[in-house]
């Protein structure tokens, strides 16, 4: 129907939060290396949900030729102190993974087969290349 929402608008109609997956998010930073997001599980009434574990996520930026790139990584810690201690080594691992993934993407792109445009035949077009046929001028002189 013409009046039905399309694309993202249709998806927004069905968008709802899951009551059993709520977290209180806190941001901890040293104002230098990056941030740690502490995700504390809560119930729908806002009280702590002690049946689920607190999650820790690290965030940092690395400088590249194209500007700063955000890096996110999980910190498998039981408390904030452990998360702080893990931040540097886990950030380094995340950057290495990101660089490896970028190199793999470059390899994949470089190895793609280039398919000529429809109707184009290598060595069969007009022009001075081998197999390209005679060159014809617009004047009285004909090159054969």
N, C-alpha and C positions, 0 to 999 in steps of 0.2 A: 504494500500500500504506500501511497505517496506521503502520508502523514506519519509513518513510522520513523522513529529515530534511527540513524545509521551509524556504523562504526563505533567510535569511542562513546558517543552519546548513548547508544543502546547499552553498552557495558556499564555505564554509570548508573543506569536504572537498577542494576542488580548488585551494585557495590554496597557491601556492608562489612562492618568489623566483626571479627570472631571473638565472642565473649570469653572463650576459654584460652585465648592466645594473647592476652593483653600484657604489655610491659611498660614500666615506668623508665624513661630514658634519662640518664644523667651524662653530662659531658665533663670529663676531667682532662685538664691540659697543663703542660708546663710552660706554655707560651713560646716554645722553641721547637721541639722535635715533632709534635703532633698532638693528637687527642686520643683518649680512650673513651668509648661509649660503654657505660654500664647499663645493661638492660635487666632491670629487676622485675620478675614476674609478679603480676598483681591480679586480683579478682575484679570482677565487674564493679564492685562497690569501692574499689581503690585500696583495699587491704592487701598486704603481702600474700602471695600464693606460695607457701612453703613446700608444696609438692613438686615444684619445678625449680631448676637450677638458674642462678643468675648467669647471664651471658656477658662476655666482654669482647668488644670489637676495637681494633686499632685503626687509626686513620692517619695518613701522612701524605706529603706531597714531595715529588721529586721534580727537579728542574730538567727540562729537555729543550732541544732546539726550538720546539714549537710552543714552549711555555710550560707552566707547572702541570704535572699529571697527578691526579689523585690516586692513592693506593689504599685499599681497604683489606683488612685481614682479620681473621678470627684469632682470639687469644684464649686458648684452652686453660683458663685459670680458675682456681677456686675462690680467690679473693682479689681485691684491688692490688695489694702488694705484689702478688705473683704476676698479675697482669702488667704492672709497671716494669718488673724485672724482665719479662718476656718481650716487651715492646720492641727493643732494638733488633734482637735476633729474628723475630717474626717479621718485622718490617723488611729486613734484608732478604729473607726467603721470599716474601711476596714480590719484591722488586725483581728478583732473579726469575721467578715464575713468569712475571709480566714480560720481561725481556725475552725469555725463551719463547713465549707465545707470539710475540711480535716477530721474532726471527722465523718462526714456523709459518706465520701468515705471509711473510715476504717470500719464503721458499715456495709456498703453494702458488702465489701469484706469479712468480718468475717461471714456474714450470707449466703454466696453463698453455694449452695449444691455441695458437692464433688461427682462426678460421677465416679464409678470405671472404669478402662480401659476395653475395649471391651473384652468380654469372661471371665472376672474375676467375680467370684461369691463369695460374702462374706461367709466364713465358708465352702466353697466347694473346696478349693485348696488343694494341698498336703502339709503336714507339721504337726508339733506337736500340732497345735491349735485344739480345740474341733471341730469335724466334718471334720478335715483335712485329715483323712485317716491314714493308718499305716505308720510307719517309717520303711524304709527298708535300711539295711546296705549293704556294698559292700563285706563283708566277709561271713564266714560260719554261723554266728549267725544271726537268723532272729527274729526280734521283731514283735510280732503279738498282 
